[in-house]
């Protein structure tokens, strides 16, 4: 992808480890970057349809076409709940929160921002997903809420990519598995896994996005550009 000063990028989740690093690294690639997060917003929840539409309306009024949109906001656990180890651990509020953060907002972002993506050249809509959202790759069980919310997210990405081929065939829509990244979200579960710094992860994700072609639209890809089966 060739970058110019006219390129507009939007990053959701700039207060997070991955999002903040993607935001800053894109600035070094001559993007005009707009960043949004739950922690630096005056709104109580930027993931509501009202707020997502409000942001989209700003770009409509400015007549801006978006070259890159990436949502890095995700939820795995909080102070009250950890990922379920067994079926009896399922909690309604925790599962509901998982879908309200990991799944539904991305669908709304596609709804309001896909019409604003550039149509005369390649544009990308990407969201951070997870390998554990793969149904066919699930050999360990557990983590019901997180797995289900990410599997649903991948289905939304796949379905949206099919529709967009008829509307804007320059738009590539993908889910990205960033690997294990050192962050507050992953800290309790890292163990002996290969761990990347947020800076390394952001760099690899940007390199991945640069290499995308239309054949990748609708896929779940890891940071090494390998396809993860749904």
C-alpha positions, 0 to 999 in steps of 0.5 A: 500500500502506498501512503500519502499525506491524504490518507485518513486512518481511524483507530478505536482503542488508542488507550490500549496497548496495541491500539496506542502503538498502532496509532503512533506508528501510523503517524510515522507513515504519513497518515492523518490518524484519528484515535478514539478510546473508552478512557479518554472520551467524555462519553460514558461508552463510545461503543454505543450506536449513538456514539459510533454514528456521531463519529461517522457523522464528523467524517461525513461533514468533513467529506473525508474518505477513510483509507484504514479503519482498525478496531483494537478494543477487546474484553477478556476479563475484569475484576469480577470475572475471569474466563470460564474454565467449565460450563458451570462458571458461565455468568449472564452479565459476563457473557453479555459484556463480552458480546457488548464489547467484542462483537456488537460494536464492530458490526455497528462500525461496519454499518456506519464507516464502510460507506466512508471507506475509499472506493478508488483504491484499496482501503481496509477495515480491520478488527482485532480478533483471536485464534480462540474464536476459531471453532475448528481450532478449539481443542482445549474448551473453556473460555465460553464467553470470549470464544463465542464473542470472537467467533461471532465477530469473525462471522460478522466480518465474513458476512460483511466482506461478502456484501461489500464485494457488491458495494465496494470491491476495493474494500478489504475487511479482515479479522486479525489475531495479534498473537500473545501480547504483553498487556493487562488483558493477557497478563494472567494467562501468558504462562510460557507462551511466546510473548510480543511487546505491544510495539512489536505486535503493532508493527507486525499488524501494520506490515500485515495490513500493507500486504493485504489483497482482495483475496484476504477479505473475510478471513481471520489472519494471524500476525504472520499472515497465516490464515486461521480456519473458522 
